[in-house]
Amino acid sequence: MKPIHMVDLKQQYLHIKDEIDAAIAGVLDSTVFIGGPQVKDFAKNLAEYVGVKHVIPCANGTDALQIAMMALGLEPGDEVITPSFTYVATTEVIALLKLKPVFVEVNAQTFCIDPEAVRKAITPKTKAIVPVHLYGQSAAMEEIMAIANEYNLFVIEDNAQAIGSDYTFKNGTTQKTGSIGTISCTSFFPSKNLGCYGDGGAMCTNDDALAEKLKMIANHGQSERYYHDMVGCNSRLDALQAAILNIKLPLLDSYIAARIKAADFYDKAFAGNEKITTPFRADYSKHVFHQYTLILEDGDRSDSFRNGLVTFLAEHHIPAMIYYPVAAHKQKMFAAFGGAGFHLEKTDWLTQRVVSLPIHTELDEEQQTWITRKVLEYVNK
């Protein structure tokens, strides 16, 4: 049996080695390392895939979130509603810009922001909502957009973990996640479903004026070289990463299909086990399984039970990860923003019980049989 990894980037690379190596060689030969045709082509290709008018590439997903909030004109003290159950980058940029993060609950099934919790958190100072499509499952965007329209709020989709997911509205129409909000932000961190070989990110929007502003902010606030109209930053996707992404983007749907197949295997293996809750698949979207995340339940000792599984699996050369052991509102970095004042029972409950198993494009049945056998051995002992 091959060694088991949370994400097997080496084997994935070997399948497309010739194309990747040629793309990298092309950039090296051109010596155009910043900007250039590869970046322009990728922006065009991604816009067509997601179904938006504009894609603005940038250096990473965190920058994408920051630039989006800057472009929307949010000012210190403005409130931004966000889930606490997410990677810290989502909430970190809110604090960085001296905005006020307002942490709300998630749906305990989907792990995504609860629309009703959003509605209850709105105040006259609320300016934006940041739904996170966590683990590859879309947030309930139709309800969120209805709330945003009712209160005239911006919506910034954090699409870093769900790129490629299809969202189905109640009228039967479909859109890709990342094409629904005012702006969407994504990351091309290597382990993402669409990952490059370093850092990378992008913003998507259908608003022409907003797209121009996003481009300017990402490029030192300039629309013309050496003429700076606003305070910006330096955040660019380099040509090498764009060249790699242009090879991998046409493969994204096949990558997603492989992840769904692996998730189906896990679901079948764990079906009926009273201590294991497999990932919920909402009927309004396609789960693209950036992570395969279980909820483990063992009464009052669920936290130690879950942690014990991670240790047990490691002893058998099986990696497992906890995404995320501490919710954002309980992180020390948010103490000054009143984080401790938020009481989020569902979020706290999840942080004590979730565990993610290996899932990626190269996972095979022999590996999954070993993984599921060991998980059940621990859970049923």
C-alpha positions in Angstrom: 0.0 0.0 0.0 1.2 3.5 -0.8 1.9 5.9 2.1 -1.3 7.8 3.0 -1.2 11.6 2.9 -3.9 14.2 3.8 -3.3 15.5 0.3 -1.0 13.7 -2.2 0.3 16.5 -4.3 3.3 14.4 -5.6 1.2 11.8 -7.3 -1.2 14.4 -8.6 1.8 16.3 -10.1 3.2 13.1 -11.7 0.0 12.6 -13.7 0.4 16.0 -15.3 4.2 16.4 -15.1 4.9 16.9 -18.8 2.2 19.7 -19.1 3.3 21.4 -15.9 7.0 21.3 -16.7 6.3 22.7 -20.2 4.2 25.5 -18.7 6.9 26.4 -16.2 9.6 26.3 -18.9 7.5 28.6 -21.0 7.5 31.2 -18.3 11.2 30.8 -17.7 11.9 31.2 -21.3 9.8 34.3 -21.6 11.3 35.9 -18.4 7.9 37.6 -17.8 7.5 36.6 -14.2 5.0 39.3 -13.0 1.8 39.7 -15.0 2.0 38.7 -18.7 -0.1 36.4 -20.8 -0.3 33.5 -18.3 -2.0 35.7 -15.7 -4.4 37.3 -18.2 -5.3 33.9 -19.6 -5.9 32.5 -16.2 -8.2 35.4 -15.2 -10.2 34.9 -18.4 -10.3 31.1 -18.0 -11.4 31.3 -14.4 -14.1 33.9 -15.1 -15.6 31.6 -17.7 -15.5 28.6 -15.4 -17.1 30.4 -12.4 -19.5 32.4 -14.6 -18.5 35.9 -13.7 -17.5 39.0 -15.7 -14.3 39.7 -13.8 -11.6 37.8 -12.1 -8.8 39.7 -10.4 -5.9 37.5 -9.4 -3.8 38.3 -6.4 -1.1 36.9 -4.1 -3.2 34.7 -1.8 -6.7 34.2 -0.4 -6.1 36.3 2.7 -5.2 39.3 0.5 -8.3 38.6 -1.6 -10.5 39.1 1.5 -8.6 42.2 2.6 -8.7 43.8 -0.8 -12.4 43.0 -1.2 -13.2 44.8 2.1 -11.0 47.8 1.1 -12.8 48.1 -2.2 -16.2 48.1 -0.6 -15.2 51.2 1.3 -15.7 49.7 4.7 -14.6 52.0 7.5 -13.2 51.4 11.0 -16.0 50.4 13.3 -18.3 49.0 10.6 -19.6 45.6 11.6 -19.0 42.5 9.4 -21.0 39.4 10.2 -18.9 36.2 9.9 -19.0 32.6 11.2 -16.6 31.9 14.0 -16.2 28.3 12.8 -13.7 28.9 10.0 -10.1 29.3 9.3 -8.8 32.5 11.0 -7.9 34.3 7.8 -11.6 35.0 7.2 -11.9 36.9 10.4 -8.3 38.2 10.7 -8.7 40.6 7.9 -11.8 42.2 9.5 -9.7 43.0 12.6 -6.7 44.1 10.5 -8.8 46.8 8.8 -10.2 47.9 12.2 -13.6 46.7 11.4 -15.7 44.9 14.0 -16.1 41.1 13.5 -19.6 40.0 14.6 -19.4 36.2 15.2 -22.5 34.1 14.6 -23.5 30.5 14.7 -23.3 27.9 12.0 -25.7 25.2 11.0 -24.5 22.1 12.8 -25.2 20.0 9.8 -23.6 22.0 7.0 -20.9 23.7 9.2 -21.8 26.9 7.3 -23.2 30.3 8.5 -26.8 30.1 9.8 -28.9 32.7 7.9 -31.2 33.2 10.9 -28.2 33.9 13.1 -27.1 36.5 10.5 -30.5 38.2 10.6 -30.5 38.4 14.4 -27.0 39.9 14.4 -27.8 42.9 12.1 -27.5 46.4 13.6 -27.4 49.9 12.0 -23.6 49.5 11.9 -23.7 46.2 9.9 -22.2 46.7 6.4 -21.3 43.2 5.2 -21.8 39.4 5.5 -19.0 36.9 4.9 -20.4 33.5 4.3 -17.8 30.7 4.2 -18.3 27.7 2.1 -16.7 25.4 4.5 -15.1 22.0 3.7 -16.5 22.2 0.2 -20.2 22.6 1.3 -21.9 25.8 0.1 -23.5 28.1 2.6 -27.3 28.8 2.1 -26.7 31.6 -0.4 -30.2 32.2 -1.5 -31.4 33.0 2.0 -28.2 35.0 2.7 -28.6 37.1 -0.4 -32.3 37.8 0.4 -31.2 39.1 3.9 -28.4 41.2 2.3 -30.8 42.7 -0.2 -33.4 43.5 2.5 -30.8 45.4 4.6 -28.6 46.7 1.8 -25.5 44.8 2.8 -22.5 43.6 0.9 -21.9 39.8 0.6 -18.3 38.6 0.4 -18.2 34.9 -0.4 -15.2 33.0 1.0 -15.0 30.4 -1.7 -11.5 29.1 -0.9 -12.8 25.6 0.1 -15.6 25.2 -2.4 -14.5 26.3 -5.8 -16.3 24.3 -8.4 -19.4 23.7 -6.4 -22.8 24.2 -8.1 -25.5 26.1 -6.2 -29.2 25.4 -7.1 -31.8 28.0 -6.4 -35.4 27.3 -5.5 -36.5 28.2 -9.1 -34.1 25.5 -10.4 -31.4 27.8 -11.8 -27.8 27.0 -10.9 -24.7 29.1 -10.4 -21.2 28.3 -9.3 -20.3 29.3 -5.7 -18.2 32.4 -6.1 -20.6 34.0 -8.6 -23.4 34.9 -6.2 -22.2 37.5 -3.8 -21.0 41.1 -4.3 -17.5 39.8 -4.4 -16.1 36.3 -3.9 -12.6 35.4 -2.7 -10.6 32.2 -3.2 -7.2 30.7 -2.5 -5.0 28.6 -4.6 -2.9 27.3 -1.7 -1.4 24.0 -2.8 -3.8 21.7 -0.9 -7.0 23.4 -2.2 -9.1 21.6 -4.8 -7.6 24.0 -7.3 -4.1 24.6 -6.0 -0.9 26.1 -7.4 2.6 25.3 -6.3 3.0 28.2 -3.9 0.6 31.0 -2.8 -2.1 32.5 -5.0 -5.6 33.9 -4.8 -8.3 35.7 -6.7 -11.4 37.8 -6.4 -14.5 37.5 -8.6 -17.3 40.0 -9.3 -19.9 41.0 -11.9 -19.6 44.7 -11.0 -17.5 46.6 -13.6 -16.7 49.6 -11.3 -15.9 47.3 -8.4 -13.6 45.2 -10.6 -11.6 48.3 -11.5 -11.2 49.2 -7.9 -10.1 45.8 -6.9 -7.4 45.9 -9.6 -6.2 49.2 -8.5 -6.0 48.3 -4.8 -4.1 45.1 -5.6 -1.6 47.2 -7.6 -0.6 50.0 -5.2 -3.8 51.9 -5.9 -2.8 52.8 -9.4 -4.9 52.8 -12.6 -1.9 54.2 -14.5 1.7 53.5 -13.8 3.1 55.9 -11.1 -0.3 57.6 -10.6 -1.8 56.4 -7.4 -5.4 57.3 -6.8 -6.0 55.4 -3.5 -4.2 53.6 -0.8 -3.5 50.0 -2.0 -1.2 47.1 -1.5 1.1 44.9 -3.6 -0.7 41.6 -4.2 -0.1 39.8 -7.5 -0.4 36.3 -8.7 2.9 35.5 -10.4 3.2 34.1 -13.9 4.6 30.7 -12.8 1.6 30.0 -10.6 -0.8 31.3 -13.2 0.8 28.9 -15.8 0.3 26.0 -13.4 -3.3 26.9 -12.7 -4.0 27.1 -16.4 -3.0 23.4 -16.6 -5.0 22.4 -13.6 -8.2 24.4 -14.1 -9.5 22.2 -16.9 -9.0 19.2 -14.6 -10.9 20.7 -11.6 -14.2 18.9 -12.4 -12.4 15.5 -12.6 -10.6 16.3 -9.4 -14.0 17.1 -7.7 -15.4 13.8 -9.1 -12.5 11.8 -7.5 -13.1 13.5 -4.2 -16.8 12.8 -4.3 -16.1 9.1 -5.1 -13.8 8.9 -2.1 -16.4 10.6 0.1 -19.0 8.0 -1.1 -16.6 5.2 0.0 -16.3 6.7 3.4 -20.0 7.3 3.7 -20.8 3.7 3.0 -18.2 2.3 5.4 -19.4 4.4 8.3 -23.1 4.2 7.6 -25.2 3.3 10.7 -22.4 3.8 13.2 -24.0 5.7 16.1 -20.8 7.4 17.1 -20.0 8.8 13.6 -21.9 11.4 11.7 -20.7 11.6 8.1 -20.8 14.9 6.2 -24.2 16.3 5.4 -24.9 17.0 1.7 -27.3 19.9 1.3 -29.8 19.4 -1.5 -29.2 22.9 -2.8 -25.5 22.4 -3.7 -22.9 20.0 -4.8 -20.4 19.2 -2.0 -16.9 19.2 -3.5 -15.2 17.8 -0.4 -12.2 19.9 0.2 -12.3 18.1 3.5 -14.1 15.0 4.6 -15.1 15.9 8.1 -16.8 13.6 10.6 -18.6 14.5 13.8 -17.6 12.0 16.6 -20.0 11.7 19.5 -19.2 9.9 22.7 -21.2 11.8 25.4 -19.3 14.0 27.8 -15.9 12.7 26.6 -16.3 13.5 22.9 -13.3 15.9 22.9 -10.9 13.4 24.3 -12.5 10.6 22.2 -11.9 12.6 19.0 -8.3 13.5 20.1 -7.7 9.9 20.9 -8.7 8.9 17.4 -6.2 11.3 15.8 -3.5 9.8 18.0 -4.6 6.2 17.2 -4.6 6.8 13.5 -1.2 8.5 13.6 0.2 5.3 15.3 -1.0 3.4 12.2 0.5 5.9 9.8 -2.8 7.5 8.9 -3.0 11.4 9.1 -6.1 13.1 10.4 -6.6 16.8 11.1 -8.9 18.9 13.3 -10.3 21.8 11.4 -10.7 23.8 13.7 -9.9 23.0 17.4 -10.5 26.6 18.6 -13.2 28.8 17.1 -12.3 32.4 16.0 -14.2 34.1 18.8 -12.1 32.3 21.4 -8.8 33.1 19.8 -6.6 35.6 21.8 -6.3 37.8 18.8 -9.9 38.8 19.1 -10.0 39.6 22.8 -9.9 43.3 22.1 -12.9 42.9 19.8 -15.0 41.3 22.5 -14.6 37.8 21.2 -15.2 36.3 24.6 -18.6 37.9 24.8 -20.0 35.8 22.0 -21.7 32.6 23.2 -21.9 30.1 20.3 -22.9 26.7 21.6 -23.1 25.0 18.3 -19.7 26.3 17.2 -18.1 25.2 20.5 -19.9 21.8 20.3 -18.4 21.2 16.8 -14.9 22.2 17.7 -14.9 19.4 20.3 -16.1 16.8 17.8 -14.9 17.3 14.3 -12.1 15.4 12.6 -11.1 15.3 9.0 -9.8 12.2 7.2 -7.5 12.1 4.1 -9.3 13.0 0.9 -7.7 13.9 -2.4 -7.6 13.0 -6.1 -5.1 10.1 -5.7 -6.7 8.2 -2.8 -7.3 4.6 -3.7 -9.6 1.9 -2.4 -6.8 0.0 -0.6 -5.9 3.1 1.3 -9.5 3.9 2.2 -10.2 0.4 3.3 -7.2 0.6 5.7 -8.4 4.1 7.0 -12.0 3.1 7.5 -11.0 -0.2 9.2 -8.8 1.6 11.7 -11.4 4.3 12.4 -14.0 1.7 13.1 -11.6 -0.3 15.2 -11.0 2.7 17.5 -14.7 3.9 17.6 -16.1 0.4 18.3 -13.6 -0.7 20.9 
